[in-house]
Amino acid sequence: MKRRTALLAMAAPAGAWAQRGLRGGFRGAGASADSLPVAGSEQEKRILAVLEEAWKTGATYANVPHADGRMLRLLAEAGRAKHVVEIGTSTGISGLWFAMALQKTGGRLTTFEYDRGRAATAREHFRKAGVAELVTIVEGDAHQTIARLKEPFDILFLDADKEGYVDYLNRLLPLVRPAGLILAHNIDMVPEYLRLVTTNPALETQLFREGGGMSITLKKL
């Protein structure tokens, strides 16, 4: 019950911001949501250094901006996620944000990537950040390789081929734990997916309008 309450608490403000048309929500006196946070530990500092280097060198193909990455970390850590599944590793930026949470929750990330070159870059990012042991990269067409997933997991993050979101949702939703989350990036590009997650009575969806735009869906049942 505590875990579900924490997840709802994180999702609700994002939806409220979207409904009011506020791209940034309430920031108060702190730094912008699209900036890197202040490191709270040496491990966090190491991950943030790799993120900063990746953005400076341009090794960030089709990745989440800082605002969305910070939300990924926040949701995973607040929900004490033990297993996150990501479709669309790219060069590992979103994976680093998840790893920032997972190294605290004792969790792990399984991430799927079609492009061999981007998967290699992601592996190097994870190695430099000291989180390689938390991450399993599965290469190949995710529409086929996700069949390897057999055990329930806590969070599903979709950030790959937009036309594939519905297929990923239909096939992986049964494996998402009750009170788990389904997160989808660039949500404005996938209206059919958005219709499905907002009309299914077993799901509760709110929108986060920072960065590239993301839907945050709670599996209620």
C-alpha positions in Angstrom: 0.0 0.0 0.0 2.8 2.4 0.8 4.5 1.7 -2.5 1.3 2.4 -4.5 0.7 5.6 -2.5 4.2 6.8 -3.4 3.8 6.1 -7.1 0.5 7.9 -7.2 2.0 10.9 -5.4 4.7 11.2 -8.0 2.3 10.8 -11.0 -0.4 13.1 -9.8 1.5 16.4 -9.9 2.7 15.7 -13.4 -0.9 15.3 -14.6 -2.0 18.5 -12.8 0.7 20.5 -14.5 -0.4 19.1 -17.9 -4.0 20.0 -17.2 -3.2 23.6 -16.3 -0.9 23.9 -19.3 2.2 24.6 -17.3 5.2 23.1 -19.0 7.5 23.4 -15.9 5.0 22.9 -13.1 6.1 24.6 -9.8 9.8 25.0 -9.6 10.1 27.4 -6.6 13.5 28.7 -5.9 15.5 25.7 -7.0 17.2 24.9 -10.3 15.4 24.3 -13.5 13.9 20.8 -13.9 15.9 20.6 -17.2 19.2 20.9 -15.4 21.3 18.2 -13.8 20.7 17.8 -10.1 23.3 18.3 -7.4 25.0 15.0 -6.6 24.1 13.5 -3.2 26.7 10.8 -3.2 30.0 9.8 -4.9 28.1 7.2 -7.0 25.6 9.8 -8.1 28.4 12.3 -8.9 30.0 9.7 -11.2 26.7 9.0 -13.1 26.1 12.7 -13.5 29.6 13.3 -14.8 28.9 10.7 -17.5 25.6 12.3 -18.4 27.3 15.7 -18.7 30.1 14.3 -20.9 27.6 12.6 -23.1 25.6 15.8 -23.8 28.8 17.8 -24.4 30.2 15.3 -26.9 26.8 14.7 -28.7 26.6 11.0 -27.7 22.9 11.4 -27.0 21.1 10.1 -30.1 17.3 10.2 -29.6 17.6 10.3 -25.8 15.5 11.9 -23.0 16.3 15.5 -21.9 17.3 16.1 -18.3 13.7 17.0 -17.2 12.4 13.6 -18.3 15.4 11.7 -17.0 15.0 13.3 -13.6 11.4 12.2 -13.6 12.4 8.6 -14.5 14.8 8.5 -11.6 12.3 10.0 -9.3 9.5 7.5 -10.1 11.8 4.5 -9.9 13.3 5.5 -6.6 10.1 6.6 -5.0 8.5 3.3 -6.1 11.5 1.3 -4.8 11.7 -0.4 -8.2 13.6 -3.7 -8.3 13.3 -4.4 -12.0 12.9 -1.8 -14.8 12.3 -2.8 -18.4 13.2 -0.3 -21.1 12.4 -0.6 -24.8 14.9 1.7 -26.6 18.3 1.9 -24.9 19.8 4.3 -27.5 23.1 5.5 -26.0 22.1 4.8 -22.4 21.1 8.2 -21.2 17.7 7.2 -19.8 19.3 4.0 -18.5 21.8 6.1 -16.5 18.9 8.0 -14.9 17.2 4.7 -14.0 20.5 3.4 -12.6 20.8 6.4 -10.3 17.7 5.1 -8.6 18.4 1.4 -9.0 21.8 1.6 -7.2 19.8 2.8 -4.2 16.9 0.4 -4.5 19.0 -2.7 -5.2 17.3 -3.1 -8.5 18.3 -3.8 -12.1 17.5 -2.6 -15.6 16.8 -4.8 -18.7 17.0 -2.6 -21.8 16.4 -3.5 -25.4 18.2 -1.9 -28.4 18.0 -2.5 -32.1 21.1 -0.6 -33.2 24.4 -2.4 -32.4 26.5 0.8 -32.4 24.2 2.7 -30.0 24.2 -0.4 -27.7 28.0 -0.3 -27.7 28.0 3.4 -26.7 25.5 2.6 -24.0 27.7 -0.1 -22.6 30.6 2.3 -22.4 28.5 4.9 -20.6 27.3 2.3 -18.1 30.9 1.2 -17.6 32.2 4.7 -17.0 29.3 5.4 -14.6 30.1 2.3 -12.6 26.6 0.8 -13.0 27.3 -1.9 -15.7 26.5 -4.6 -13.2 23.0 -3.3 -12.9 22.2 -3.3 -16.6 21.5 -6.0 -19.1 21.4 -4.9 -22.7 19.4 -7.1 -25.2 20.3 -6.4 -28.8 18.0 -7.0 -31.7 14.4 -6.4 -32.7 12.6 -5.8 -29.4 9.3 -7.0 -30.9 11.0 -10.4 -31.0 13.4 -10.3 -28.1 10.9 -9.2 -25.5 9.6 -12.8 -25.6 12.6 -13.5 -23.3 10.9 -11.7 -20.5 9.1 -14.1 -18.2 9.1 -12.6 -14.7 7.0 -9.6 -13.5 8.7 -6.3 -13.3 7.9 -2.9 -11.7 8.4 -0.3 -14.5 8.1 -0.4 -18.3 9.6 2.5 -20.2 8.8 2.9 -23.9 11.1 5.0 -26.0 11.6 3.2 -29.3 9.7 2.9 -32.6 6.5 4.9 -32.0 4.4 2.6 -34.2 5.4 -0.2 -31.9 4.1 1.2 -28.6 0.7 -0.5 -28.8 2.3 -3.9 -29.5 4.8 -3.4 -26.6 2.0 -2.4 -24.3 -0.3 -5.3 -25.3 2.4 -7.9 -24.9 4.1 -6.6 -21.7 1.2 -5.2 -19.7 0.5 -8.7 -18.2 4.1 -8.7 -16.8 3.9 -5.3 -15.1 3.2 -5.8 -11.4 0.0 -4.4 -9.9 0.8 -0.8 -8.8 3.6 -0.8 -11.3 4.1 1.9 -13.9 4.1 2.1 -17.7 6.0 5.2 -19.0 5.9 6.3 -22.6 8.1 9.0 -24.1 7.2 11.5 -26.9 3.6 10.8 -26.1 2.3 13.4 -28.6 3.5 11.2 -31.4 1.5 8.1 -30.4 -2.2 9.1 -30.2 -3.5 5.5 -30.5 -1.3 4.4 -27.5 -2.5 7.4 -25.5 -6.1 6.4 -26.3 -5.5 2.9 -25.0 -3.9 3.9 -21.7 -6.6 6.5 -21.0 -9.6 4.3 -21.7 -8.5 1.0 -20.1 -10.3 0.9 -16.7 -7.4 -1.1 -15.2 -5.0 1.9 -15.8 -4.7 5.4 -14.5 -2.8 7.8 -16.8 -1.4 11.4 -16.3 0.8 13.4 -18.6 4.1 15.0 -17.8 4.7 17.9 -20.2 8.3 18.7 -19.4 11.0 17.8 -21.9 9.8 15.5 -24.7 6.4 14.8 -23.0 5.7 11.5 -21.2 2.7 9.6 -20.1 2.8 8.1 -16.6 0.4 5.1 -16.3 -0.4 3.3 -13.1 -1.5 -0.4 -13.4 -4.3 -0.4 -10.9 -5.2 -4.1 -11.0 
